[in-house]
Amino acid sequence: MPGYGTWAKMVGGGAALCIGGPALVIWVTPTEEELFKRYNPELQRRSLENRVQKQQDFDNFVGQLKEYSKSDKPIWAAIAEGEENKKQVKRDEAASQRLSVAAEVERRRQEMKSSS
């Protein structure tokens, strides 16, 4: 049977791995500011320009997830249903646009007939 010294070594080694490993990862991982400072000036400028748009996209994504989570269905089913609804809305908009273009063409045709 192992002695108390062996148990102490095992506990100490386990604690060093469980605490020291994540601490080392945190210590060597650069922060967002440090990464941003390493960018070249062109990338920094583009990143700053796109920041507002990316934040807005993320806010829209989170809003959609909140909306989907209100459903009783699983999230993947709610997302699929939401995407299908968006496709249907786009199809309806395209159809109404085609109808309006056709009506405009017919109106012009009638106008040309009446003027000649």
Backbone as JSON Lines, residues from 0, in Angstrom:
{"i":0,"aa":"M","n":[0.85,-1.18,0.0],"ca":[0.0,0.0,0.0],"c":[0.89,1.24,0.0]}
{"i":1,"aa":"P","n":[0.57,2.21,-0.92],"ca":[1.42,3.4,-1.01],"c":[1.35,4.22,0.27]}
{"i":2,"aa":"G","n":[2.44,4.89,0.54],"ca":[2.5,5.72,1.74],"c":[1.89,7.09,1.52]}
{"i":3,"aa":"Y","n":[1.92,7.86,2.61],"ca":[1.34,9.2,2.55],"c":[2.12,10.11,1.6]}
{"i":4,"aa":"G","n":[3.38,9.89,1.47],"ca":[4.2,10.69,0.56],"c":[3.77,10.51,-0.89]}
{"i":5,"aa":"T","n":[3.45,9.28,-1.25],"ca":[3.0,9.02,-2.62],"c":[1.65,9.68,-2.88]}
{"i":6,"aa":"W","n":[0.77,9.6,-1.89],"ca":[-0.53,10.27,-2.02],"c":[-0.36,11.78,-2.15]}
{"i":7,"aa":"A","n":[0.52,12.33,-1.38],"ca":[0.77,13.78,-1.43],"c":[1.31,14.17,-2.81]}
{"i":8,"aa":"K","n":[2.22,13.33,-3.36],"ca":[2.75,13.62,-4.7],"c":[1.63,13.55,-5.75]}
{"i":9,"aa":"M","n":[0.76,12.55,-5.64],"ca":[-0.33,12.42,-6.6],"c":[-1.28,13.61,-6.51]}
{"i":10,"aa":"V","n":[-1.64,14.0,-5.31],"ca":[-2.55,15.14,-5.13],"c":[-1.88,16.42,-5.61]}
{"i":11,"aa":"G","n":[-0.62,16.6,-5.26],"ca":[0.11,17.79,-5.7],"c":[0.26,17.84,-7.21]}
{"i":12,"aa":"G","n":[0.59,16.71,-7.82],"ca":[0.72,16.65,-9.28],"c":[-0.61,16.9,-9.98]}
{"i":13,"aa":"G","n":[-1.67,16.3,-9.45],"ca":[-3.01,16.52,-10.03],"c":[-3.44,17.97,-9.92]}
{"i":14,"aa":"A","n":[-3.19,18.58,-8.75],"ca":[-3.53,19.99,-8.56],"c":[-2.72,20.87,-9.51]}
{"i":15,"aa":"A","n":[-1.44,20.55,-9.68],"ca":[-0.59,21.34,-10.57],"c":[-1.1,21.25,-12.01]}
{"i":16,"aa":"L","n":[-1.53,20.06,-12.44],"ca":[-2.05,19.91,-13.79],"c":[-3.41,20.58,-13.95]}
{"i":17,"aa":"C","n":[-4.29,20.4,-12.98],"ca":[-5.65,20.94,-13.09],"c":[-5.68,22.45,-12.96]}
{"i":18,"aa":"I","n":[-4.79,23.01,-12.18],"ca":[-4.76,24.46,-11.98],"c":[-3.74,25.1,-12.91]}
{"i":19,"aa":"G","n":[-2.58,24.5,-13.02],"ca":[-1.51,25.09,-13.8],"c":[-1.75,25.07,-15.29]}
{"i":20,"aa":"G","n":[-2.39,24.04,-15.82],"ca":[-2.66,23.95,-17.25],"c":[-3.53,25.08,-17.76]}
{"i":21,"aa":"P","n":[-4.73,25.25,-17.18],"ca":[-5.56,26.38,-17.62],"c":[-4.91,27.74,-17.35]}
{"i":22,"aa":"A","n":[-4.18,27.85,-16.24],"ca":[-3.51,29.12,-15.94],"c":[-2.46,29.43,-17.02]}
{"i":23,"aa":"L","n":[-1.73,28.41,-17.47],"ca":[-0.74,28.61,-18.52],"c":[-1.4,29.04,-19.83]}
{"i":24,"aa":"V","n":[-2.52,28.41,-20.17],"ca":[-3.23,28.76,-21.4],"c":[-3.71,30.21,-21.33]}
{"i":25,"aa":"I","n":[-4.26,30.62,-20.2],"ca":[-4.73,31.99,-20.04],"c":[-3.55,32.96,-20.13]}
{"i":26,"aa":"W","n":[-2.42,32.59,-19.57],"ca":[-1.26,33.47,-19.54],"c":[-0.67,33.69,-20.94]}
{"i":27,"aa":"V","n":[-0.66,32.65,-21.79],"ca":[-0.03,32.78,-23.1],"c":[-1.0,33.21,-24.19]}
{"i":28,"aa":"T","n":[-2.31,33.18,-23.95],"ca":[-3.28,33.59,-24.96],"c":[-3.34,35.11,-25.02]}
{"i":29,"aa":"P","n":[-3.15,35.71,-26.21],"ca":[-3.21,37.17,-26.31],"c":[-4.64,37.68,-26.21]}
{"i":30,"aa":"T","n":[-4.78,38.9,-25.71],"ca":[-6.1,39.51,-25.62],"c":[-6.5,40.04,-27.0]}
{"i":31,"aa":"E","n":[-7.75,40.47,-27.13],"ca":[-8.22,41.0,-28.4],"c":[-7.45,42.27,-28.77]}
{"i":32,"aa":"E","n":[-7.15,43.09,-27.77],"ca":[-6.41,44.33,-28.04],"c":[-5.0,44.03,-28.55]}
{"i":33,"aa":"E","n":[-4.34,43.04,-27.96],"ca":[-3.0,42.67,-28.41],"c":[-3.02,42.15,-29.84]}
{"i":34,"aa":"L","n":[-4.03,41.34,-30.17],"ca":[-4.15,40.85,-31.54],"c":[-4.42,42.0,-32.5]}
{"i":35,"aa":"F","n":[-5.28,42.92,-32.1],"ca":[-5.6,44.06,-32.97],"c":[-4.37,44.91,-33.23]}
{"i":36,"aa":"K","n":[-3.52,45.1,-32.21],"ca":[-2.31,45.89,-32.38],"c":[-1.32,45.22,-33.33]}
{"i":37,"aa":"R","n":[-1.39,43.9,-33.46],"ca":[-0.48,43.17,-34.36],"c":[-0.93,43.25,-35.81]}
{"i":38,"aa":"Y","n":[-2.18,43.65,-36.06],"ca":[-2.66,43.81,-37.44],"c":[-1.86,44.89,-38.14]}
{"i":39,"aa":"N","n":[-1.78,44.78,-39.46],"ca":[-1.19,45.88,-40.2],"c":[-2.24,47.0,-40.29]}
{"i":40,"aa":"P","n":[-1.84,48.22,-40.58],"ca":[-2.78,49.35,-40.56],"c":[-3.99,49.17,-41.47]}
{"i":41,"aa":"E","n":[-3.81,48.53,-42.62],"ca":[-4.94,48.33,-43.53],"c":[-5.99,47.41,-42.9]}
{"i":42,"aa":"L","n":[-5.55,46.32,-42.27],"ca":[-6.49,45.41,-41.6],"c":[-7.15,46.09,-40.41]}
{"i":43,"aa":"Q","n":[-6.42,46.91,-39.68],"ca":[-7.02,47.64,-38.56],"c":[-8.13,48.55,-39.07]}
{"i":44,"aa":"R","n":[-7.87,49.27,-40.17],"ca":[-8.86,50.19,-40.72],"c":[-10.11,49.42,-41.17]}
{"i":45,"aa":"R","n":[-9.92,48.31,-41.89],"ca":[-11.06,47.51,-42.34],"c":[-11.83,46.92,-41.18]}
{"i":46,"aa":"S","n":[-11.11,46.49,-40.16],"ca":[-11.77,45.92,-38.99],"c":[-12.63,46.97,-38.28]}
{"i":47,"aa":"L","n":[-12.11,48.17,-38.17],"ca":[-12.88,49.25,-37.54],"c":[-14.1,49.62,-38.38]}
{"i":48,"aa":"E","n":[-13.95,49.61,-39.71],"ca":[-15.08,49.95,-40.59],"c":[-16.18,48.9,-40.5]}
{"i":49,"aa":"N","n":[-15.8,47.63,-40.39],"ca":[-16.79,46.55,-40.38],"c":[-17.33,46.23,-39.0]}
{"i":50,"aa":"R","n":[-16.81,46.87,-37.98],"ca":[-17.2,46.54,-36.61],"c":[-18.69,46.75,-36.37]}
{"i":51,"aa":"V","n":[-19.23,47.87,-36.82],"ca":[-20.64,48.18,-36.59],"c":[-21.53,47.16,-37.31]}
{"i":52,"aa":"Q","n":[-21.18,46.84,-38.55],"ca":[-21.98,45.88,-39.32],"c":[-21.93,44.5,-38.68]}
{"i":53,"aa":"K","n":[-20.76,44.07,-38.22],"ca":[-20.65,42.76,-37.57],"c":[-21.45,42.73,-36.27]}
{"i":54,"aa":"Q","n":[-21.41,43.82,-35.51],"ca":[-22.18,43.89,-34.26],"c":[-23.67,43.83,-34.56]}
{"i":55,"aa":"Q","n":[-24.11,44.52,-35.61],"ca":[-25.52,44.5,-35.98],"c":[-25.93,43.1,-36.43]}
{"i":56,"aa":"D","n":[-25.09,42.44,-37.22],"ca":[-25.39,41.08,-37.65],"c":[-25.5,40.14,-36.46]}
{"i":57,"aa":"F","n":[-24.59,40.29,-35.51],"ca":[-24.64,39.44,-34.31],"c":[-25.91,39.71,-33.51]}
{"i":58,"aa":"D","n":[-26.28,40.98,-33.36],"ca":[-27.5,41.31,-32.63],"c":[-28.73,40.73,-33.32]}
{"i":59,"aa":"N","n":[-28.75,40.79,-34.66],"ca":[-29.86,40.19,-35.41],"c":[-29.9,38.68,-35.2]}
{"i":60,"aa":"F","n":[-28.73,38.04,-35.21],"ca":[-28.65,36.6,-35.0],"c":[-29.17,36.22,-33.62]}
{"i":61,"aa":"V","n":[-28.75,36.96,-32.61],"ca":[-29.21,36.66,-31.24],"c":[-30.72,36.9,-31.13]}
{"i":62,"aa":"G","n":[-31.2,37.96,-31.77],"ca":[-32.64,38.23,-31.75],"c":[-33.43,37.1,-32.4]}
{"i":63,"aa":"Q","n":[-32.91,36.57,-33.52],"ca":[-33.57,35.45,-34.17],"c":[-33.55,34.21,-33.28]}
{"i":64,"aa":"L","n":[-32.42,33.97,-32.62],"ca":[-32.35,32.81,-31.73],"c":[-33.35,32.94,-30.59]}
{"i":65,"aa":"K","n":[-33.49,34.14,-30.06],"ca":[-34.48,34.36,-28.98],"c":[-35.89,34.1,-29.5]}
{"i":66,"aa":"E","n":[-36.15,34.56,-30.72],"ca":[-37.46,34.35,-31.32],"c":[-37.71,32.86,-31.54]}
{"i":67,"aa":"Y","n":[-36.7,32.15,-32.05],"ca":[-36.85,30.72,-32.29],"c":[-36.99,29.94,-30.98]}
{"i":68,"aa":"S","n":[-36.37,30.41,-29.92],"ca":[-36.43,29.68,-28.65],"c":[-37.8,29.78,-28.0]}
{"i":69,"aa":"K","n":[-38.63,30.74,-28.43],"ca":[-39.97,30.86,-27.87],"c":[-40.89,29.73,-28.35]}
{"i":70,"aa":"S","n":[-40.5,29.07,-29.44],"ca":[-41.29,27.98,-29.99],"c":[-41.16,26.72,-29.13]}
{"i":71,"aa":"D","n":[-42.17,25.88,-29.2],"ca":[-42.11,24.61,-28.48],"c":[-41.31,23.57,-29.24]}
{"i":72,"aa":"K","n":[-41.0,23.86,-30.49],"ca":[-40.25,22.92,-31.33],"c":[-38.77,22.98,-30.98]}
{"i":73,"aa":"P","n":[-38.01,21.95,-31.38],"ca":[-36.56,22.02,-31.22],"c":[-36.01,23.19,-32.04]}
{"i":74,"aa":"I","n":[-34.89,23.74,-31.6],"ca":[-34.34,24.95,-32.21],"c":[-34.04,24.74,-33.68]}
{"i":75,"aa":"W","n":[-33.52,23.55,-34.06],"ca":[-33.19,23.31,-35.46],"c":[-34.44,23.26,-36.32]}
{"i":76,"aa":"A","n":[-35.54,22.76,-35.77],"ca":[-36.79,22.73,-36.52],"c":[-37.36,24.14,-36.67]}
{"i":77,"aa":"A","n":[-37.24,24.93,-35.6],"ca":[-37.72,26.31,-35.67],"c":[-36.91,27.14,-36.66]}
{"i":78,"aa":"I","n":[-35.59,26.9,-36.7],"ca":[-34.73,27.62,-37.64],"c":[-35.09,27.23,-39.07]}
{"i":79,"aa":"A","n":[-35.29,25.94,-39.32],"ca":[-35.65,25.49,-40.66],"c":[-36.99,26.08,-41.08]}
{"i":80,"aa":"E","n":[-37.93,26.14,-40.17],"ca":[-39.24,26.72,-40.47],"c":[-39.11,28.22,-40.75]}
{"i":81,"aa":"G","n":[-38.29,28.9,-39.96],"ca":[-38.07,30.33,-40.18],"c":[-37.42,30.6,-41.52]}
{"i":82,"aa":"E","n":[-36.45,29.79,-41.9],"ca":[-35.8,29.96,-43.2],"c":[-36.78,29.69,-44.33]}
{"i":83,"aa":"E","n":[-37.64,28.69,-44.17],"ca":[-38.65,28.41,-45.2],"c":[-39.62,29.58,-45.32]}
{"i":84,"aa":"N","n":[-39.99,30.18,-44.19],"ca":[-40.88,31.35,-44.23],"c":[-40.21,32.52,-44.95]}
{"i":85,"aa":"K","n":[-38.9,32.72,-44.71],"ca":[-38.18,33.79,-45.38],"c":[-38.13,33.55,-46.89]}
{"i":86,"aa":"K","n":[-37.9,32.29,-47.28],"ca":[-37.88,31.96,-48.71],"c":[-39.24,32.23,-49.33]}
{"i":87,"aa":"Q","n":[-40.31,31.88,-48.62],"ca":[-41.66,32.1,-49.14],"c":[-41.92,33.59,-49.29]}
{"i":88,"aa":"V","n":[-41.5,34.39,-48.34],"ca":[-41.68,35.83,-48.42],"c":[-40.92,36.39,-49.62]}
{"i":89,"aa":"K","n":[-39.69,35.91,-49.85],"ca":[-38.91,36.36,-51.0],"c":[-39.6,35.97,-52.31]}
{"i":90,"aa":"R","n":[-40.15,34.74,-52.35],"ca":[-40.85,34.31,-53.55],"c":[-42.08,35.18,-53.8]}
{"i":91,"aa":"D","n":[-42.82,35.5,-52.72],"ca":[-44.0,36.34,-52.86],"c":[-43.62,37.74,-53.34]}
{"i":92,"aa":"E","n":[-42.51,38.28,-52.79],"ca":[-42.06,39.61,-53.21],"c":[-41.65,39.59,-54.68]}
{"i":93,"aa":"A","n":[-40.95,38.54,-55.1],"ca":[-40.53,38.43,-56.5],"c":[-41.74,38.32,-57.41]}
{"i":94,"aa":"A","n":[-42.75,37.55,-57.0],"ca":[-43.96,37.4,-57.81],"c":[-44.7,38.73,-57.91]}
{"i":95,"aa":"S","n":[-44.82,39.45,-56.82],"ca":[-45.51,40.74,-56.87],"c":[-44.73,41.74,-57.71]}
{"i":96,"aa":"Q","n":[-43.41,41.66,-57.67],"ca":[-42.59,42.53,-58.5],"c":[-42.79,42.21,-59.98]}
{"i":97,"aa":"R","n":[-42.84,40.91,-60.3],"ca":[-43.1,40.52,-61.68],"c":[-44.47,41.0,-62.15]}
{"i":98,"aa":"L","n":[-45.46,40.91,-61.26],"ca":[-46.8,41.39,-61.62],"c":[-46.8,42.89,-61.85]}
{"i":99,"aa":"S","n":[-46.09,43.62,-61.02],"ca":[-46.06,45.08,-61.2],"c":[-45.32,45.45,-62.48]}
{"i":100,"aa":"V","n":[-44.25,44.72,-62.8],"ca":[-43.54,44.98,-64.06],"c":[-44.45,44.65,-65.24]}
{"i":101,"aa":"A","n":[-45.18,43.55,-65.17],"ca":[-46.09,43.18,-66.25],"c":[-47.19,44.22,-66.39]}
{"i":102,"aa":"A","n":[-47.71,44.72,-65.28],"ca":[-48.74,45.76,-65.33],"c":[-48.18,47.04,-65.94]}
{"i":103,"aa":"E","n":[-46.95,47.38,-65.61],"ca":[-46.31,48.57,-66.18],"c":[-46.11,48.4,-67.68]}
{"i":104,"aa":"V","n":[-45.69,47.22,-68.12],"ca":[-45.51,46.95,-69.55],"c":[-46.85,47.07,-70.26]}
{"i":105,"aa":"E","n":[-47.89,46.5,-69.68],"ca":[-49.22,46.57,-70.29],"c":[-49.73,48.01,-70.34]}
{"i":106,"aa":"R","n":[-49.47,48.78,-69.3],"ca":[-49.88,50.18,-69.27],"c":[-49.17,50.95,-70.38]}
{"i":107,"aa":"R","n":[-47.88,50.72,-70.54],"ca":[-47.13,51.4,-71.61],"c":[-47.62,50.97,-72.98]}
{"i":108,"aa":"R","n":[-47.95,49.69,-73.12],"ca":[-48.45,49.2,-74.4],"c":[-49.77,49.9,-74.75]}
{"i":109,"aa":"Q","n":[-50.67,49.99,-73.75],"ca":[-51.95,50.67,-73.97],"c":[-51.71,52.15,-74.3]}
{"i":110,"aa":"E","n":[-50.76,52.75,-73.61],"ca":[-50.45,54.16,-73.84],"c":[-49.93,54.38,-75.26]}
{"i":111,"aa":"M","n":[-49.09,53.45,-75.73],"ca":[-48.57,53.54,-77.09],"c":[-49.68,53.35,-78.13]}
{"i":112,"aa":"K","n":[-50.62,52.43,-77.85],"ca":[-51.73,52.21,-78.78],"c":[-52.62,53.44,-78.87]}
{"i":113,"aa":"S","n":[-52.87,54.05,-77.72],"ca":[-53.76,55.21,-77.71],"c":[-53.12,56.44,-78.33]}
{"i":114,"aa":"S","n":[-51.8,56.56,-78.27],"ca":[-51.13,57.72,-78.83],"c":[-50.92,57.62,-80.33]}
{"i":115,"aa":"S","n":[-50.97,56.42,-80.87],"ca":[-50.74,56.28,-82.31],"c":[-51.98,56.27,-83.09]}
